[in-house]
Amino acid sequence: MEISNKTKIILSVVLIIALIIGFAIYTMVNNNKNSELTIADMLVSNEADVNENQAKDNAVDVNNENLQEETEKIAVHIIGEVNKPGIIYLEEGARINDAIEEAGGETKEADLAQVNLAYVLQDGQKIYIPNKKEKITTYIIQESGNNGVVEENSNTNESKGENEKVNINTASQSELDGLPGIGDSIAQRIIDYREQNGNFKSIEELKEVKGIGEAKFEEIKDRVTI
């Protein structure tokens, strides 16, 4: 039985359509597989990036913690001609200039020429910033109480000259004890007086201290200042 030309044409068209459909299905299947692989690769890549960034953040946190541990703080007490006197906390190795800035800066009456602004501070020291109306010989107290005064002259073993005046508002007991006719007990009374009544307003106010009469005042008036 012979197949007519018309039938042949129809069969050819059907075959071509089947081939096209088959090719399309094959292409779609391959594209889906490639897409799945690509998405999987992206997920793996993103997870790797997240882990890497997290590791970097952890390293930064550890470095910051180590830096904070390595940075030591010191506490010093600053008084006198500063805007915010009191106890302040500074980085280890800080200088007097840093302490003044931390205390709100110096007042208009401050005389910084009498202070070594580059002096490196230590924990527990007390700093006194003088005013322009006074002449001081010490501005750092090394320890608590009235001992351990560090003098402006680095050679602390040298005795003070006869013409060097003692500031009765900042002097330690040992400094006051060095004045003519002033022993340990009167020196302590001077310190007690200024702690109870504030700084001396004049050297004549020394006569308010028990044990310092007119005669004793005349003996020491040229050796003291405020």
Residue frames as qw, qx, qy, qz and C-alpha x, y, z in Angstrom:
[[0.000, 0.890, 0.455, 0.000, 0.00, 0.00, 0.00],
 [0.451, 0.329, -0.008, 0.829, 1.52, 3.22, -1.06],
 [0.222, -0.661, -0.403, 0.593, 1.54, 6.24, 1.17],
 [0.327, 0.842, 0.319, 0.287, 0.31, 9.33, -0.48],
 [0.416, 0.392, -0.145, 0.807, 2.38, 12.46, -0.71],
 [0.352, -0.685, -0.037, -0.636, -0.01, 14.26, 1.58],
 [0.864, -0.485, -0.136, -0.025, 0.43, 11.62, 4.26],
 [0.768, 0.101, -0.167, 0.610, 4.19, 11.81, 3.93],
 [0.117, 0.580, -0.083, 0.802, 4.10, 15.54, 4.42],
 [0.612, -0.653, -0.055, -0.442, 1.95, 15.20, 7.53],
 [0.921, -0.279, -0.149, 0.226, 4.25, 12.57, 9.01],
 [0.582, 0.318, -0.147, 0.734, 7.28, 14.73, 8.29],
 [0.164, -0.665, 0.049, -0.727, 5.67, 17.70, 10.04],
 [0.802, -0.552, -0.089, -0.210, 4.73, 15.56, 13.04],
 [0.876, -0.044, -0.169, 0.450, 8.30, 14.22, 13.25],
 [0.333, 0.483, -0.131, 0.799, 9.78, 17.69, 13.09],
 [0.444, -0.675, 0.003, -0.590, 7.40, 18.90, 15.81],
 [0.909, -0.392, -0.140, 0.035, 8.32, 15.92, 17.98],
 [0.725, 0.164, -0.177, 0.645, 12.02, 16.65, 17.51],
 [0.038, 0.604, -0.087, 0.792, 11.49, 20.30, 18.43],
 [0.673, -0.618, -0.044, -0.404, 9.51, 19.39, 21.52],
 [0.931, -0.197, -0.167, 0.259, 12.11, 16.84, 22.54],
 [0.531, 0.349, -0.171, 0.753, 14.94, 19.34, 22.08],
 [0.235, -0.664, 0.042, -0.709, 13.04, 21.92, 24.10],
 [0.834, -0.519, -0.092, -0.165, 12.44, 19.46, 26.92],
 [0.856, 0.017, -0.176, 0.486, 16.11, 18.44, 26.91],
 [0.280, 0.512, -0.127, 0.802, 17.23, 22.08, 27.02],
 [0.477, -0.672, -0.009, -0.566, 14.87, 22.90, 29.91],
 [0.915, -0.367, -0.152, 0.074, 16.06, 19.93, 31.95],
 [0.715, 0.159, -0.165, 0.660, 19.71, 20.89, 31.50],
 [0.022, 0.614, -0.065, 0.786, 19.00, 24.53, 32.36],
 [0.689, -0.630, -0.082, -0.349, 17.22, 23.48, 35.56],
 [0.905, -0.198, -0.161, 0.341, 20.18, 21.33, 36.58],
 [0.488, 0.351, -0.120, 0.790, 22.61, 24.18, 35.90],
 [0.272, -0.686, -0.019, -0.675, 20.39, 26.56, 37.88],
 [0.835, -0.528, -0.135, -0.080, 20.29, 24.17, 40.83],
 [0.806, -0.007, -0.144, 0.574, 24.08, 23.87, 40.74],
 [0.231, 0.533, -0.049, 0.812, 24.47, 27.63, 40.51],
 [0.512, -0.697, -0.058, -0.498, 22.16, 28.26, 43.49],
 [0.903, -0.370, -0.136, 0.168, 23.97, 25.60, 45.50],
 [0.651, 0.217, -0.118, 0.718, 27.32, 27.17, 44.65],
 [0.050, -0.657, 0.006, -0.752, 26.01, 30.58, 45.66],
 [0.718, -0.639, -0.105, -0.253, 24.77, 29.26, 48.98],
 [0.878, -0.180, -0.117, 0.427, 28.14, 27.64, 49.70],
 [0.444, 0.410, -0.046, 0.795, 29.98, 30.82, 48.66],
 [0.292, -0.718, -0.045, -0.630, 27.74, 33.02, 50.82],
 [0.839, -0.530, -0.127, -0.009, 28.17, 30.73, 53.81],
 [0.777, 0.033, -0.104, 0.620, 31.95, 30.90, 53.36],
 [0.166, 0.570, -0.011, 0.805, 31.84, 34.71, 53.20],
 [0.564, -0.707, -0.101, -0.414, 29.70, 34.86, 56.35],
 [0.891, -0.356, -0.123, 0.253, 32.12, 32.60, 58.20],
 [0.613, 0.251, -0.067, 0.746, 35.08, 34.67, 57.06],
 [0.085, -0.664, -0.024, -0.742, 33.47, 37.96, 58.11],
 [0.736, -0.631, -0.130, -0.207, 32.48, 36.48, 61.47],
 [0.853, -0.143, -0.136, 0.483, 36.04, 35.32, 62.02],
 [0.354, 0.440, -0.048, 0.824, 37.32, 38.83, 61.23],
 [0.390, -0.710, -0.080, -0.580, 34.79, 40.40, 63.64],
 [0.862, -0.478, -0.150, 0.074, 35.84, 37.98, 66.37],
 [0.722, 0.096, -0.115, 0.676, 39.49, 38.84, 65.76],
 [0.058, 0.601, 0.000, 0.797, 38.69, 42.57, 66.03],
 [0.637, -0.677, -0.120, -0.349, 36.78, 42.02, 69.29],
 [0.884, -0.281, -0.144, 0.344, 39.69, 40.04, 70.74],
 [0.517, 0.311, -0.070, 0.794, 42.16, 42.76, 69.70],
 [0.211, -0.689, -0.055, -0.691, 39.97, 45.45, 71.30],
 [0.794, -0.585, -0.134, -0.099, 39.72, 43.47, 74.52],
 [0.817, -0.070, -0.116, 0.560, 43.48, 42.97, 74.57],
 [0.272, 0.512, -0.013, 0.815, 44.01, 46.68, 73.94],
 [0.463, -0.723, -0.080, -0.506, 41.72, 47.62, 76.81],
 [0.879, -0.431, -0.126, 0.158, 43.52, 45.21, 79.11],
 [0.707, 0.134, -0.070, 0.691, 46.90, 46.60, 78.10],
 [0.053, 0.631, 0.021, 0.774, 45.83, 50.23, 78.67],
 [0.454, -0.369, -0.633, 0.507, 46.34, 50.99, 82.37],
 [0.139, -0.836, -0.219, -0.484, 44.60, 53.82, 84.18],
 [0.422, -0.051, -0.510, 0.748, 46.02, 55.96, 86.98],
 [0.252, -0.854, -0.437, -0.128, 44.15, 58.11, 89.50],
 [0.409, 0.085, -0.237, 0.877, 45.52, 61.51, 90.53],
 [0.166, -0.814, -0.495, 0.253, 44.14, 64.34, 92.66],
 [0.362, 0.316, 0.137, 0.866, 44.42, 67.81, 91.17],
 [0.207, -0.815, -0.453, 0.295, 43.65, 71.00, 93.12],
 [0.304, -0.400, 0.114, 0.857, 44.36, 74.71, 92.89],
 [0.281, 0.549, -0.085, -0.783, 43.74, 76.85, 89.83],
 [0.017, -0.055, -0.877, -0.477, 41.83, 74.40, 87.65],
 [0.470, -0.151, -0.194, -0.848, 38.17, 74.58, 86.68],
 [0.873, -0.232, -0.233, -0.360, 37.24, 71.11, 87.94],
 [0.005, -0.541, 0.776, -0.324, 39.48, 70.13, 90.87],
 [0.859, -0.179, 0.284, -0.386, 39.21, 66.62, 92.22],
 [0.572, -0.242, 0.762, 0.182, 40.21, 63.05, 91.44],
 [0.635, 0.584, -0.224, -0.453, 40.69, 62.29, 87.74],
 [0.836, -0.070, 0.527, 0.133, 41.64, 59.17, 85.81],
 [0.310, 0.788, -0.395, -0.356, 44.29, 59.24, 83.11],
 [0.928, 0.300, -0.213, 0.058, 46.14, 56.85, 80.84],
 [0.781, -0.462, 0.144, 0.393, 49.39, 55.50, 82.21],
 [0.581, 0.080, 0.264, 0.765, 52.21, 57.80, 81.15],
 [0.065, 0.882, 0.357, 0.299, 50.02, 60.93, 81.18],
 [0.427, 0.155, -0.220, 0.863, 51.62, 64.27, 82.03],
 [0.055, -0.446, -0.479, 0.754, 50.56, 67.23, 84.16],
 [0.215, 0.183, -0.308, -0.909, 49.31, 69.00, 81.05],
 [0.376, -0.208, -0.820, -0.379, 46.94, 66.07, 80.41],
 [0.262, -0.426, -0.753, 0.427, 45.70, 66.27, 83.99],
 [0.051, 0.346, 0.145, -0.925, 44.95, 70.00, 83.66],
 [0.336, 0.031, -0.550, -0.764, 42.97, 69.39, 80.47],
 [0.391, -0.296, -0.868, -0.080, 41.02, 66.54, 82.12],
 [0.220, -0.484, -0.593, 0.605, 40.23, 68.88, 85.03],
 [0.193, 0.867, 0.458, -0.045, 38.58, 71.40, 82.71],
 [0.469, 0.621, 0.003, 0.628, 41.69, 73.47, 82.00],
 [0.418, -0.180, -0.392, 0.800, 43.43, 76.10, 84.08],
 [0.027, -0.879, -0.432, 0.201, 41.71, 79.20, 85.46],
 [0.336, 0.865, 0.009, 0.373, 42.65, 82.75, 84.47],
 [0.361, -0.863, 0.309, -0.169, 44.60, 83.09, 87.71],
 [0.960, -0.141, 0.151, 0.190, 46.74, 80.00, 87.14],
 [0.035, 0.852, -0.495, -0.169, 50.51, 80.42, 86.87],
 [0.987, 0.151, 0.058, 0.011, 51.64, 77.47, 84.75],
 [0.425, 0.749, -0.433, 0.266, 55.15, 78.87, 84.50],
 [0.340, -0.591, 0.632, -0.369, 55.82, 77.44, 87.98],
 [0.842, -0.029, 0.492, -0.221, 54.80, 73.93, 86.92],
 [0.070, -0.352, 0.821, 0.443, 56.59, 71.43, 84.71],
 [0.733, 0.260, 0.061, -0.626, 53.73, 70.55, 82.35],
 [0.672, 0.384, -0.605, -0.189, 55.72, 67.67, 80.86],
 [0.241, -0.380, 0.808, -0.381, 56.11, 65.89, 84.20],
 [0.556, -0.050, -0.769, -0.310, 55.02, 62.23, 83.88],
 [0.569, -0.414, 0.281, -0.652, 52.44, 61.37, 86.54],
 [0.274, 0.069, -0.953, 0.109, 52.12, 58.25, 88.66],
 [0.522, -0.510, -0.614, -0.300, 49.13, 56.68, 90.36],
 [0.574, -0.610, -0.466, 0.287, 48.14, 58.30, 93.67],
 [0.396, 0.007, -0.082, 0.915, 49.90, 61.65, 93.18],
 [0.011, -0.855, -0.450, 0.257, 48.38, 65.00, 94.13],
 [0.439, 0.332, 0.232, 0.802, 48.93, 68.03, 91.90],
 [0.112, -0.782, -0.349, 0.504, 48.70, 71.65, 92.99],
 [0.417, 0.549, 0.325, 0.648, 48.32, 74.36, 90.33],
 [0.302, -0.437, -0.311, 0.788, 49.39, 77.73, 91.80],
 [0.233, 0.905, 0.355, 0.038, 47.96, 81.16, 91.12],
 [0.501, 0.638, -0.040, 0.584, 49.85, 84.21, 89.93],
 [0.276, -0.850, 0.144, -0.425, 49.95, 85.77, 93.39],
 [0.784, -0.537, 0.308, -0.032, 51.98, 83.03, 95.03],
 [0.361, 0.642, -0.676, -0.011, 55.40, 81.51, 94.73],
 [0.931, -0.255, 0.167, -0.199, 55.61, 77.77, 95.32],
 [0.051, -0.620, 0.776, 0.100, 58.46, 75.32, 95.60],
 [0.210, 0.003, 0.977, 0.031, 56.45, 72.11, 95.31],
 [0.566, 0.163, -0.127, -0.798, 53.47, 71.11, 93.23],
 [0.750, 0.041, -0.613, -0.245, 53.43, 67.29, 93.41],
 [0.545, -0.441, 0.593, -0.397, 52.70, 65.17, 96.49],
 [0.303, 0.298, -0.880, -0.214, 53.93, 61.66, 95.80],
 [0.311, -0.227, -0.918, 0.094, 51.89, 59.82, 98.41],
 [0.398, -0.733, -0.438, -0.336, 48.88, 60.36, 100.64],
 [0.606, -0.657, -0.243, 0.377, 49.25, 62.44, 103.77],
 [0.017, -0.986, 0.125, 0.109, 51.97, 65.01, 104.24],
 [0.589, -0.478, 0.545, 0.357, 54.99, 62.97, 103.18],
 [0.638, 0.172, 0.625, 0.416, 56.81, 62.29, 99.94],
 [0.282, 0.889, 0.114, -0.343, 56.76, 65.76, 98.41],
 [0.716, 0.233, 0.323, 0.573, 58.49, 65.99, 95.04],
 [0.135, -0.751, -0.029, 0.646, 60.17, 69.35, 94.68],
 [0.552, 0.821, 0.000, -0.148, 60.49, 71.41, 91.52],
 [0.086, 0.726, -0.682, -0.026, 64.23, 70.98, 91.93],
 [0.890, 0.086, -0.410, -0.177, 64.82, 67.32, 90.99],
 [0.488, 0.225, -0.687, 0.489, 67.58, 67.00, 93.57],
 [0.577, -0.674, -0.279, -0.367, 65.40, 66.49, 96.64],
 [0.780, -0.299, -0.330, 0.439, 68.39, 65.94, 98.89],
 [0.306, 0.334, -0.108, 0.885, 69.44, 69.58, 98.67],
 [0.188, -0.566, -0.587, 0.547, 68.35, 71.67, 101.62],
 [0.172, 0.865, 0.389, 0.266, 66.29, 74.76, 100.98],
 [0.391, 0.328, -0.150, 0.847, 68.03, 78.09, 100.97],
 [0.156, -0.360, -0.535, 0.749, 67.46, 80.63, 103.66],
 [0.208, 0.253, -0.076, -0.942, 65.64, 82.94, 101.23],
 [0.291, -0.149, -0.815, -0.478, 63.28, 80.25, 99.89],
 [0.454, -0.142, 0.315, -0.821, 59.77, 80.79, 101.20],
 [0.051, 0.150, 0.985, -0.064, 57.38, 78.06, 102.31],
 [0.409, -0.247, -0.378, -0.793, 53.82, 78.17, 100.99],
 [0.255, -0.086, 0.750, -0.604, 51.65, 77.63, 104.07],
 [0.737, 0.214, 0.090, -0.635, 48.71, 76.53, 101.90],
 [0.872, 0.330, -0.319, -0.171, 50.54, 73.62, 100.29],
 [0.139, 0.601, -0.739, 0.269, 53.52, 72.84, 102.53],
 [0.783, -0.173, -0.597, -0.010, 53.90, 69.44, 104.15],
 [0.673, -0.736, -0.069, 0.002, 54.47, 68.94, 107.85],
 [0.799, -0.167, 0.069, 0.573, 58.20, 68.44, 107.30],
 [0.349, 0.530, 0.153, 0.757, 58.45, 71.71, 105.37],
 [0.335, -0.824, -0.113, -0.444, 56.61, 73.65, 108.06],
 [0.827, -0.516, -0.067, 0.210, 58.72, 71.96, 110.70],
 [0.698, 0.154, 0.034, 0.698, 61.77, 73.51, 109.04],
 [0.012, 0.818, 0.102, 0.566, 60.61, 77.04, 109.85],
 [0.219, 0.316, -0.566, 0.729, 62.25, 78.81, 112.83],
 [0.272, -0.105, 0.567, -0.770, 60.53, 77.93, 116.08],
 [0.789, 0.069, -0.104, -0.602, 57.96, 75.62, 114.44],
 [0.253, -0.282, 0.922, -0.084, 58.05, 72.06, 115.71],
 [0.083, -0.141, -0.939, -0.303, 56.06, 68.99, 114.75],
 [0.021, 0.546, 0.762, -0.346, 53.03, 69.85, 116.86],
 [0.160, 0.648, 0.090, -0.740, 52.64, 73.43, 115.59],
 [0.102, 0.256, -0.702, -0.656, 53.29, 72.29, 112.01],
 [0.045, -0.313, -0.941, -0.121, 50.42, 69.82, 112.37],
 [0.071, 0.640, 0.525, -0.558, 48.20, 72.54, 113.83],
 [0.136, 0.480, -0.301, -0.812, 48.85, 74.70, 110.75],
 [0.148, 0.003, -0.871, -0.469, 47.79, 71.81, 108.51],
 [0.035, -0.471, -0.856, 0.211, 44.73, 71.11, 110.66],
 [0.092, 0.584, 0.236, -0.771, 43.75, 74.79, 110.55],
 [0.231, 0.358, -0.469, -0.774, 43.83, 75.02, 106.74],
 [0.142, -0.149, -0.946, -0.249, 41.93, 71.72, 106.40],
 [0.043, -0.560, -0.746, 0.358, 39.19, 73.01, 108.68],
 [0.071, 0.769, 0.218, -0.596, 39.06, 76.63, 107.47],
 [0.653, 0.724, 0.171, 0.143, 40.37, 76.48, 103.91],
 [0.670, 0.300, -0.068, 0.676, 43.51, 78.08, 102.56],
 [0.344, -0.565, -0.220, 0.717, 45.11, 80.96, 104.44],
 [0.319, 0.886, 0.306, 0.136, 44.03, 84.31, 103.00],
 [0.158, 0.882, -0.319, 0.307, 47.16, 86.04, 104.33],
 [0.603, 0.185, -0.649, 0.426, 50.28, 85.09, 106.23],
 [0.189, -0.365, 0.419, -0.810, 48.98, 87.12, 109.18],
 [0.814, -0.229, -0.176, -0.504, 46.23, 84.52, 109.57],
 [0.656, 0.151, -0.686, 0.276, 48.93, 82.21, 110.96],
 [0.035, -0.284, 0.553, -0.783, 48.47, 84.02, 114.27],
 [0.743, -0.196, -0.030, -0.639, 45.06, 82.33, 114.52],
 [0.821, 0.065, -0.566, 0.038, 46.86, 78.99, 114.92],
 [0.708, -0.700, 0.054, -0.078, 47.35, 77.96, 118.54],
 [0.826, -0.293, 0.161, 0.453, 51.00, 78.30, 119.51],
 [0.483, 0.335, 0.218, 0.779, 51.87, 81.08, 117.05],
 [0.179, -0.834, -0.324, 0.409, 51.90, 84.39, 118.84],
 [0.260, 0.962, -0.045, -0.068, 53.13, 87.77, 117.71],
 [0.301, -0.736, 0.569, 0.207, 56.77, 87.01, 118.56],
 [0.627, -0.025, 0.744, 0.230, 56.82, 83.69, 116.70],
 [0.557, 0.737, 0.382, 0.031, 55.03, 85.24, 113.73],
 [0.086, 0.949, -0.256, -0.165, 57.66, 87.98, 113.48],
 [0.469, -0.497, 0.694, 0.225, 60.29, 85.24, 113.45],
 [0.519, 0.127, 0.800, 0.272, 58.80, 83.36, 110.49],
 [0.425, 0.753, 0.310, -0.395, 56.89, 85.99, 108.49],
 [0.215, 0.754, -0.447, -0.431, 59.75, 86.53, 106.06],
 [0.142, -0.273, 0.933, 0.185, 60.04, 82.80, 105.42],
 [0.356, 0.374, 0.849, -0.115, 56.40, 82.07, 104.47],
 [0.225, 0.155, -0.348, -0.897, 54.02, 82.93, 101.65],
 [0.594, 0.319, 0.626, -0.392, 50.55, 82.01, 100.33]]
